[in-house]
Protein backbone atom coordinates (compact mmCIF):
# COMPACT_ATOMS: atom_id res chain seq x y z
CA UNK A 1 0.00 0.00 0.00
CA UNK A 2 1.24 3.47 -0.86
CA UNK A 3 0.06 6.51 1.12
CA UNK A 4 0.70 10.08 0.00
CA UNK A 5 0.07 13.08 2.26
CA UNK A 6 0.10 16.74 1.31
CA UNK A 7 2.38 17.11 -1.75
CA UNK A 8 2.71 13.33 -1.54
CA UNK A 9 -0.95 13.29 -2.59
CA UNK A 10 0.35 14.29 -6.01
CA UNK A 11 3.59 12.30 -6.01
CA UNK A 12 2.18 8.98 -4.77
CA UNK A 13 -0.07 8.44 -7.82
CA UNK A 14 2.95 9.06 -10.05
CA UNK A 15 4.73 6.21 -8.28
CA UNK A 16 1.66 3.99 -8.28
CA UNK A 17 1.37 4.30 -12.06
CA UNK A 18 4.52 2.21 -12.45
CA UNK A 19 3.83 -0.27 -9.66
CA UNK A 20 1.19 -2.88 -10.55
CA UNK A 21 2.10 -4.89 -7.43
CA UNK A 22 0.61 -2.26 -5.08
CA UNK A 23 -2.31 -3.41 -2.96
CA UNK A 24 -3.82 0.09 -2.67
CA UNK A 25 -3.16 3.79 -3.07
CA UNK A 26 -4.44 6.29 -0.49
CA UNK A 27 -3.88 10.02 -0.98
CA UNK A 28 -4.75 12.93 1.29
CA UNK A 29 -5.56 15.13 -0.47
CA UNK A 30 -5.69 13.64 -3.93
CA UNK A 31 -4.02 16.25 -6.13
CA UNK A 32 -4.42 15.57 -9.84
CA UNK A 33 -2.87 18.66 -11.39
CA UNK A 34 -1.03 21.36 -9.43
CA UNK A 35 -1.19 23.98 -12.17
CA UNK A 36 -4.99 23.79 -12.34
CA UNK A 37 -5.18 24.51 -8.61
CA UNK A 38 -2.63 27.32 -8.85
CA UNK A 39 -4.43 28.85 -11.85
CA UNK A 40 -7.71 28.85 -9.96
CA UNK A 41 -6.14 30.60 -6.97
CA UNK A 42 -4.24 33.19 -9.01
CA UNK A 43 -7.23 34.13 -11.17
CA UNK A 44 -6.32 36.55 -13.96
CA UNK A 45 -2.70 36.72 -12.84
CA UNK A 46 -2.21 33.13 -14.10
CA UNK A 47 -2.63 34.40 -17.68
CA UNK A 48 0.66 36.29 -17.21
CA UNK A 49 2.70 33.44 -15.69
CA UNK A 50 4.98 33.36 -18.76
CA UNK A 51 5.13 37.13 -19.26
CA UNK A 52 8.50 38.46 -18.04
CA UNK A 53 7.03 41.95 -17.66
CA UNK A 54 4.62 40.57 -15.01
CA UNK A 55 7.47 39.59 -12.66
CA UNK A 56 6.90 42.61 -10.36
CA UNK A 57 3.24 41.60 -9.96
CA UNK A 58 4.27 38.09 -8.91
CA UNK A 59 7.03 39.42 -6.63
CA UNK A 60 4.46 41.66 -4.93
CA UNK A 61 2.73 38.51 -3.64
CA UNK A 62 5.64 38.13 -1.21
CA UNK A 63 4.68 41.44 0.41
CA UNK A 64 1.60 39.69 1.84
CA UNK A 65 2.84 37.98 5.03
CA UNK A 66 0.64 34.89 4.67
CA UNK A 67 1.76 34.35 1.06
CA UNK A 68 5.40 34.92 1.98
CA UNK A 69 5.02 32.25 4.67
CA UNK A 70 3.34 29.90 2.19
CA UNK A 71 5.54 30.49 -0.85
CA UNK A 72 8.96 31.01 0.74
CA UNK A 73 9.63 27.39 1.80
CA UNK A 74 8.05 26.03 -1.39
CA UNK A 75 10.30 28.17 -3.59
CA UNK A 76 13.37 26.95 -1.67
CA UNK A 77 12.25 23.32 -1.93
CA UNK A 78 11.76 23.67 -5.69
CA UNK A 79 15.03 25.54 -6.15
CA UNK A 80 13.51 28.70 -7.58
CA UNK A 81 14.14 32.30 -6.59
CA UNK A 82 10.79 33.99 -7.22
CA UNK A 83 7.04 33.31 -7.21
CA UNK A 84 6.60 33.54 -10.97
CA UNK A 85 9.19 30.83 -11.58
CA UNK A 86 7.62 28.72 -8.82
CA UNK A 87 4.19 28.93 -10.46
CA UNK A 88 5.69 28.09 -13.85
CA UNK A 89 7.35 25.06 -12.27
CA UNK A 90 4.02 23.79 -10.91
CA UNK A 91 2.94 22.90 -14.46
CA UNK A 92 5.19 19.85 -14.42
CA UNK A 93 3.31 18.33 -11.48
CA UNK A 94 0.38 16.57 -13.07
CA UNK A 95 -0.88 13.00 -13.07
CA UNK A 96 -3.02 13.44 -16.19
CA UNK A 97 -0.96 11.12 -18.41
CA UNK A 98 -0.13 8.62 -15.65
CA UNK A 99 -3.50 8.24 -13.95
CA UNK A 100 -4.93 5.78 -16.50
CA UNK A 101 -2.08 3.35 -15.79
CA UNK A 102 -2.78 3.11 -12.03
CA UNK A 103 -4.14 -0.40 -11.60
CA UNK A 104 -4.50 -0.76 -7.83
CA UNK A 105 -7.58 0.30 -5.85
CA UNK A 106 -7.43 4.01 -4.97
CA UNK A 107 -8.94 6.22 -2.35
CA UNK A 108 -8.54 9.95 -2.02
CA UNK A 109 -9.20 11.77 1.22
CA UNK A 110 -9.45 15.47 1.93
CA UNK A 111 -8.76 16.56 5.47
CA UNK A 112 -8.94 13.03 6.86
CA UNK A 113 -5.70 13.39 8.79
CA UNK A 114 -6.92 16.47 10.60
CA UNK A 115 -10.33 14.97 11.43
CA UNK A 116 -9.50 11.33 12.09
CA UNK A 117 -5.76 10.84 12.31
CA UNK A 118 -3.32 8.90 10.14
CA UNK A 119 -4.44 5.53 11.48
CA UNK A 120 -7.91 6.04 9.99
CA UNK A 121 -6.43 6.84 6.57
CA UNK A 122 -4.25 3.73 6.71
CA UNK A 123 -7.15 1.60 7.92
CA UNK A 124 -9.22 2.92 5.04
CA UNK A 125 -6.52 1.89 2.57
CA UNK A 126 -6.18 -1.55 4.13
CA UNK A 127 -9.95 -2.14 3.98
CA UNK A 128 -9.95 -1.00 0.35
CA UNK A 129 -7.12 -3.35 -0.57
CA UNK A 130 -8.71 -6.29 1.24
CA UNK A 131 -12.05 -5.60 -0.43
CA UNK A 132 -10.36 -5.91 -3.81
CA UNK A 133 -8.51 -9.07 -2.75
CA UNK A 134 -5.15 -7.35 -3.07
CA UNK A 135 -4.11 -7.71 0.55
CA UNK A 136 -4.38 -10.72 2.81
CA UNK A 137 -3.70 -10.60 6.54
CA UNK A 138 -0.35 -12.02 7.65
CA UNK A 139 -0.40 -15.48 9.22
CA UNK A 140 1.19 -14.03 12.40
CA UNK A 141 -0.22 -10.52 12.79
CA UNK A 142 1.96 -8.03 14.59
CA UNK A 143 0.73 -4.71 15.89
CA UNK A 144 2.33 -1.76 14.13
CA UNK A 145 4.76 0.31 16.15
CA UNK A 146 5.54 3.95 15.68
CA UNK A 147 8.95 4.28 17.32
CA UNK A 148 11.77 6.55 16.40
CA UNK A 149 13.43 6.29 13.00
CA UNK A 150 16.34 4.32 14.40
CA UNK A 151 14.20 1.44 15.70
CA UNK A 152 14.70 -1.85 13.92
CA UNK A 153 12.08 -4.53 13.30
CA UNK A 154 12.40 -7.61 15.54
N, C-alpha and C positions, 0 to 999 in steps of 0.2 A: 504494500500500500504506500502511496506517495501522498504526502500532505504538504500543501503550499499555503503559507500565511502571508498576508500583506503583499509585498511585491512578489513573493513566492507564489501567490495566487495567479500570477501571469507566467512565471517561469516554470512552475510544476507541469502545466499542460504541455509545454514545449518538450520537457523531458519524457512525459508519458507518451507522446506521439511516437517515440522511437523505442518503446519498451512494451512489447505485447505480453510479457510475462507478469505485468503488474496485476494485482488482485483488485485494486480500486484506486481512484484518484479523488481526493477531497481538497477543495480550495476554499479559502476564506480571505477576502472575497474572490469570487471568480472574475478575473479581469481578462477580457477577450482582446481588447485593443486599446493600448494606452493613449494613442494619439486621438482617438475618438473622444475619450474622456477629457483630455486636455483641451481639445477644440471646443467642447461644450462649455467648459469652465472659462475659457478665454473670450468666448463670444467673437465679436468682430475683429479683435486683435489677432486671432488665429490666421486670418486671411493675409496677414503681413509677416508671418513667421519666417519667410524666406527673403524678405525685403531688408537689405542692409540699412536703409535709411530709417527703419523702424526700431533700430537697436536702442535708442534713448527711451522709447516708450516701454520696451521690455525691461530695461535697466531700472526704470522708475518703479517697477513692481517691488524691487528690493527696499524701497523707502517705506513700504508698509510693513510694520514689525511682524505681523503674523505671517506674511508671505516670505519675508527674509528668513524667519525661523523654519518655515516649510521648505523653501527652495535651497537655502544655503547648504545643508548636508547632502541633499540630493545632487546638487551640482558637483560637489566634491566627489561623491561616490561615482558619478558618471564621468569624472575627469574633464568637466567643462568649466569655463570661467564666467559665463553669463547666462541669464535666463533664456534669452532667445536661442542660444545654442543648445541649452538643455531641452527646450520644447521641440526643437528640430530633431534632437536625438531620440525623443520618445516615439517617433514614427517607426523605429525599427523594432519596437516591442509590440508585436501582434501575434496572435495564434491563428489568424484567419486561414493560412495555407496548411497549417499543421493539424488543426482541430479535427478534420475528417479522418485522420489516421490514428486517432486515439481509440483503442479498441476495448479498454477496460471500463467497468462501470464508473460513472462520475457523479459527484455531488458537489454543488457549489453552495457555500454558506455566506451570508452577509451578516456580520456582527455577532456570529455565534460565540466567538471566543469571549467577547465582552459579556454576553448574557449568560452563557452556560459553562464556560471554561473549556480548555483544550481537551479534557477527557471526553466531553460530549461530542466534540467534532470527530475525535478518533473512534469513539464507539459508533458514531453514525457511519463512518467509512467501513468499519469492520462489519456492521450489519449489512451494509450495501454489498460488500464483497461476498459475504456468506450467502445472501439472497441469490446472487448470480452464480453460486457454486464455485467461486474463484478462490475461496479461502476456507480451509478446514481447520478445526481446532487442533492444537498439538496434542499428542497422546499423553504428555505429561505437562499440563498447563503450569505456568509459572507466573506469578503476579508481576506486573511491570514495576520497575523501580525507577525513581527519578533522582539519582544521586548526582554527585558532581561529575564533571567531564572526565575526571581521571579514574573513576571507578571502572572496574573490569567485570565482565560477566563471570559467574562461577564456573 
